Amino acid sequence: MKKTTLMIGMSLMALSLVSCDGNITKQDVGTVGGAVAGGVIGSQFGSGAGNTAATIGGAVVGGYIGNQLTKD
């Protein structure tokens, strides 16, 4: 539950930073959504430092995939 709350908070913070210019694109939403989904999936693997690395790696890979899937 704690990790889920943290991921939701991080995604809201990322969306607020993306929206600073007031123009949120489909690709921005795809990138953030992919990063959140990847982070959640990555957090299911490993323990300790390995879990942290898997969560970060999942978020990076998920963000990239979400970005590429929503390109114009």
Secondary structure, DSSP 8 states (H G I E B T S, - for coil): -HHHHHHHHHHHHHHHHHGGGS---HHHHHHHHHHHHHHHHHTTS-STHHHHHHHHHHHHHHHHHHHHHT--
